[in-house]
């Protein structure tokens, strides 16, 4: 692929329930037209092609002079070398499709989508490869059905979709980045914070010309962000405002249509000129994109876009992403088809947002330390000098410094991840998180080889295991809330944390009457909450009560060690008490 940003122009082409296709043709007689013919003309003037997501399910709506209108429409569009995609809206005139796609079973969806696929293939001679659900309606079945029917692309996922819209799958795979769902390439509807800081989409009608260009410039400058789709509708350029005394040319429901909107057509044409004139941008269709060498871009390019206003920037700063889709009903439709759902541990990690790791941010010179780690010098503790390393040949058993045991303890506790993650929080430099994951995968490879680890007593030590749990939970919280996720990453870290949980929960490994045991219990409580494991929560609760009774006397004076330890242990108890209150656990 070239270095150019790929933009796919997608048009939802529909009228749905009217016997006259006014919202597709948008023809106002002498006043001009601004529908599909106008849109194709503007594309072709600039040697561009578009993807027309067409709702073929309204084909039975048209009779008399409009007989076979949908058939003629998609042939007209296809004959002009534009791409036809399938757009799925329910229809009272199609017996198999009278409810939203998201409310349909796998078999019902397969019949509905197969119906639309065959309709398009019969008229144009080729099967569509791209789909968008009407009102973004889709669930986990939809992705499976599309894959089974040979589709290559879906563009139904919108992270900012509202409760009334149809994203009804269990987990978000991305915010705005192209990703894979099953064998399907997902091109999300692009989410943006507008000038007022409100949630909206990358759409001709949602953003003005300057703001559309601002979003594209961010895309161009974003590392690892290579492609995106712009959406609008066949009726996007109708003037639906008019002025007092002006009679509408036609009406449909609450829509009054007065003619062509010069403001909107000018915005559209100027934006196309911008795309056409920029040598760093290439406008393509999905078909054209997939003809070349195609690879899904890195999830590290994911981001919510914003406009250059204070309100928009503040909305982005305050934004916290979640992987689990709170709009998902996950109803009994899924009981017989659990195998079709794309499952990872990712949804659990949304619970990490409830854990407050602010106490970690007290480390000084964090940016300097993080830069050293990026540049080949590992740091595990501020009082131990940096160690030169090669990530491709890292010796995780190394004996280093004048405190080799302490070094190994913090190394196996993955303390470098904490340093890099804090640095990301302060700078938003994704290289810190990327490098954390590279080091983590290197450690996983080491850890999976029993021959490498059999003589290292610090891998499973009460302190290193608790510290490793804390650092992994912190890392995954920041990745999740920033929107950086994929299934491989979450499955690996899920397995690591589950292993930590089993070890921390085992009373054979527990240290009674010691601050290390307290750290084990605190992190076991976090894990019990994240993975919804009530046994872990209860065991940590009972052990922690005993620890409290040992380290504090009746007057709540600290008795285990020196005063400095006392302050530290008191802070640990206060932090866990705040957390337990937040999650409404009666042990607080």
Buried (B, 14 or more C-beta within 10 A) or exposed (E): EEEBBBBBBBBBBBBBEBEBBBBBBBBBEEEBBBBBBBBBEBBBEEEBBBBBBBBBBBBEBBEEEBEEBBBEBBBEBBEBEBBBBBBBBBBEEBEEBEEBBBBBBBEBBBBBBBBBBEBBEEBBEEBBBBBBBBBBBBBBBBBBBBBBBEBBBBBBBBBBBEEEBBBBBBBBBBBBBBBBBBEBBBBBBBBBBBBEBEBBBBBBBBBBBEBBBBBBBBBBEBEBBBBBBBBBBBBBBBBBEBEEEEEBBBEBEEEBBBBBBEEBBEBBBEBBBBBBEBEEBBBBBBBBBBEEEEEBBBBBBBBBBBBEBEBBBEBBEEBEBBBBBEBBEBEEBBEEBEEBBBBBBBBBBBBBBEBEBEEBEEEEEBBEBBBBBBEEBBBBBEEBEBBEBEEEEBEBBBEBBEBEEBBBBBBBBBBBBBBBBBBBBEEEBBBBBBBBBEBBBBBEEBBEEEEBBEEBEBBBBBBBBBBBBBBBBBBBBBBBBBBBBBBEBBBBBBEBBBBBBEBBBEEEBBBEEBBBBBBBBBBBBBBBBBBEBEEBBEBBBEBBEEBBEBBBEEEEEBEBEEEEEBEEBBEBBEBBEEBBEEBEBEBE
